[in-house]
Amino acid sequence: MKTDNPNGLIAAGLFSNSAEVLQGVIAQMLAHGVNVVGILFVVEILLNRTGTLEIAKLGGLRNQMPQFAVFFVVIMMASVALPSTNGFVGEFLLFVGLFSYNPYITAVAGLTIILGAVYMLSSYQKIMLGEAKPEYNNVKDLSFLEKSILIPIVIVIFVFGLFPNLILGLTEPAVNEILHAVNNSIPVAN
């Protein structure tokens, strides 16, 4: 399964040289770190339960694993930057800053984000909502240990998505100092 990769968006956004973009870069990297851990854990659970990661061989797992389905969809929605999740904060700031630099680059970046979201939503549909496969009728839902790992991930996704200033407020002085250092070290053309 593919995760939404923000690296290209981060690299493109850095060209705008603005505080909101640097804040977006930090927010996006933190969100991506949390979301990737969540997605990889979801993949590990799928592999342990079914013995395969081939999407075509999976389907209808929501019926056997309803708790897993909820955690999976929340982590996936954070990965595609749904508003109120941690992925949205950085992506929004990056797009705003990138748009002020170059609207055309922003349009291309937006298209790649949309295509990534379509892929992830389609994958979820085929794995969890598709036709139930009889070989997975006895698949167990989440264990206590698995829930104890997924619950903090989901809490971080929503806390940072709903209260982004918890992180952005901490990073603002460093971002301003970085911009000051960068802007003072670049010679001005006459």
Secondary structure as a PSIPRED ss2 file (coil, helix, strand):
# PSIPRED VFORMAT (PSIPRED V4.0)

   1 M C   1.000  0.000  0.000
   2 K C   1.000  0.000  0.000
   3 T C   1.000  0.000  0.000
   4 D C   1.000  0.000  0.000
   5 N C   1.000  0.000  0.000
   6 P C   1.000  0.000  0.000
   7 N H   0.000  1.000  0.000
   8 G H   0.000  1.000  0.000
   9 L H   0.000  1.000  0.000
  10 I H   0.000  1.000  0.000
  11 A H   0.000  1.000  0.000
  12 A H   0.000  1.000  0.000
  13 G H   0.000  1.000  0.000
  14 L H   0.000  1.000  0.000
  15 F C   1.000  0.000  0.000
  16 S C   1.000  0.000  0.000
  17 N C   1.000  0.000  0.000
  18 S C   1.000  0.000  0.000
  19 A H   0.000  1.000  0.000
  20 E H   0.000  1.000  0.000
  21 V H   0.000  1.000  0.000
  22 L H   0.000  1.000  0.000
  23 Q H   0.000  1.000  0.000
  24 G H   0.000  1.000  0.000
  25 V H   0.000  1.000  0.000
  26 I H   0.000  1.000  0.000
  27 A H   0.000  1.000  0.000
  28 Q H   0.000  1.000  0.000
  29 M H   0.000  1.000  0.000
  30 L H   0.000  1.000  0.000
  31 A H   0.000  1.000  0.000
  32 H H   0.000  1.000  0.000
  33 G H   0.000  1.000  0.000
  34 V H   0.000  1.000  0.000
  35 N H   0.000  1.000  0.000
  36 V H   0.000  1.000  0.000
  37 V H   0.000  1.000  0.000
  38 G H   0.000  1.000  0.000
  39 I H   0.000  1.000  0.000
  40 L H   0.000  1.000  0.000
  41 F H   0.000  1.000  0.000
  42 V H   0.000  1.000  0.000
  43 V H   0.000  1.000  0.000
  44 E H   0.000  1.000  0.000
  45 I H   0.000  1.000  0.000
  46 L H   0.000  1.000  0.000
  47 L H   0.000  1.000  0.000
  48 N H   0.000  1.000  0.000
  49 R H   0.000  1.000  0.000
  50 T H   0.000  1.000  0.000
  51 G C   1.000  0.000  0.000
  52 T C   1.000  0.000  0.000
  53 L C   1.000  0.000  0.000
  54 E C   1.000  0.000  0.000
  55 I H   0.000  1.000  0.000
  56 A H   0.000  1.000  0.000
  57 K H   0.000  1.000  0.000
  58 L C   1.000  0.000  0.000
  59 G C   1.000  0.000  0.000
  60 G C   1.000  0.000  0.000
  61 L H   0.000  1.000  0.000
  62 R H   0.000  1.000  0.000
  63 N H   0.000  1.000  0.000
  64 Q H   0.000  1.000  0.000
  65 M C   1.000  0.000  0.000
  66 P H   0.000  1.000  0.000
  67 Q H   0.000  1.000  0.000
  68 F H   0.000  1.000  0.000
  69 A H   0.000  1.000  0.000
  70 V H   0.000  1.000  0.000
  71 F H   0.000  1.000  0.000
  72 F H   0.000  1.000  0.000
  73 V H   0.000  1.000  0.000
  74 V H   0.000  1.000  0.000
  75 I H   0.000  1.000  0.000
  76 M H   0.000  1.000  0.000
  77 M H   0.000  1.000  0.000
  78 A H   0.000  1.000  0.000
  79 S H   0.000  1.000  0.000
  80 V C   1.000  0.000  0.000
  81 A C   1.000  0.000  0.000
  82 L C   1.000  0.000  0.000
  83 P C   1.000  0.000  0.000
  84 S C   1.000  0.000  0.000
  85 T C   1.000  0.000  0.000
  86 N H   0.000  1.000  0.000
  87 G H   0.000  1.000  0.000
  88 F H   0.000  1.000  0.000
  89 V H   0.000  1.000  0.000
  90 G H   0.000  1.000  0.000
  91 E H   0.000  1.000  0.000
  92 F H   0.000  1.000  0.000
  93 L H   0.000  1.000  0.000
  94 L H   0.000  1.000  0.000
  95 F H   0.000  1.000  0.000
  96 V H   0.000  1.000  0.000
  97 G H   0.000  1.000  0.000
  98 L H   0.000  1.000  0.000
  99 F H   0.000  1.000  0.000
 100 S H   0.000  1.000  0.000
 101 Y H   0.000  1.000  0.000
 102 N C   1.000  0.000  0.000
 103 P H   0.000  1.000  0.000
 104 Y H   0.000  1.000  0.000
 105 I H   0.000  1.000  0.000
 106 T H   0.000  1.000  0.000
 107 A H   0.000  1.000  0.000
 108 V H   0.000  1.000  0.000
 109 A H   0.000  1.000  0.000
 110 G H   0.000  1.000  0.000
 111 L H   0.000  1.000  0.000
 112 T H   0.000  1.000  0.000
 113 I H   0.000  1.000  0.000
 114 I H   0.000  1.000  0.000
 115 L H   0.000  1.000  0.000
 116 G H   0.000  1.000  0.000
 117 A H   0.000  1.000  0.000
 118 V H   0.000  1.000  0.000
 119 Y H   0.000  1.000  0.000
 120 M H   0.000  1.000  0.000
 121 L H   0.000  1.000  0.000
 122 S H   0.000  1.000  0.000
 123 S H   0.000  1.000  0.000
 124 Y H   0.000  1.000  0.000
 125 Q H   0.000  1.000  0.000
 126 K H   0.000  1.000  0.000
 127 I H   0.000  1.000  0.000
 128 M H   0.000  1.000  0.000
 129 L H   0.000  1.000  0.000
 130 G C   1.000  0.000  0.000
 131 E C   1.000  0.000  0.000
 132 A C   1.000  0.000  0.000
 133 K C   1.000  0.000  0.000
 134 P H   0.000  1.000  0.000
 135 E H   0.000  1.000  0.000
 136 Y H   0.000  1.000  0.000
 137 N C   1.000  0.000  0.000
 138 N C   1.000  0.000  0.000
 139 V C   1.000  0.000  0.000
 140 K C   1.000  0.000  0.000
 141 D C   1.000  0.000  0.000
 142 L C   1.000  0.000  0.000
 143 S C   1.000  0.000  0.000
 144 F H   0.000  1.000  0.000
 145 L H   0.000  1.000  0.000
 146 E H   0.000  1.000  0.000
 147 K H   0.000  1.000  0.000
 148 S H   0.000  1.000  0.000
 149 I H   0.000  1.000  0.000
 150 L H   0.000  1.000  0.000
 151 I H   0.000  1.000  0.000
 152 P H   0.000  1.000  0.000
 153 I H   0.000  1.000  0.000
 154 V H   0.000  1.000  0.000
 155 I H   0.000  1.000  0.000
 156 V H   0.000  1.000  0.000
 157 I H   0.000  1.000  0.000
 158 F H   0.000  1.000  0.000
 159 V H   0.000  1.000  0.000
 160 F H   0.000  1.000  0.000
 161 G H   0.000  1.000  0.000
 162 L H   0.000  1.000  0.000
 163 F C   1.000  0.000  0.000
 164 P C   1.000  0.000  0.000
 165 N H   0.000  1.000  0.000
 166 L H   0.000  1.000  0.000
 167 I H   0.000  1.000  0.000
 168 L H   0.000  1.000  0.000
 169 G H   0.000  1.000  0.000
 170 L H   0.000  1.000  0.000
 171 T H   0.000  1.000  0.000
 172 E H   0.000  1.000  0.000
 173 P H   0.000  1.000  0.000
 174 A H   0.000  1.000  0.000
 175 V H   0.000  1.000  0.000
 176 N H   0.000  1.000  0.000
 177 E H   0.000  1.000  0.000
 178 I H   0.000  1.000  0.000
 179 L H   0.000  1.000  0.000
 180 H H   0.000  1.000  0.000
 181 A H   0.000  1.000  0.000
 182 V H   0.000  1.000  0.000
 183 N H   0.000  1.000  0.000
 184 N H   0.000  1.000  0.000
 185 S H   0.000  1.000  0.000
 186 I C   1.000  0.000  0.000
 187 P C   1.000  0.000  0.000
 188 V C   1.000  0.000  0.000
 189 A C   1.000  0.000  0.000
 190 N C   1.000  0.000  0.000
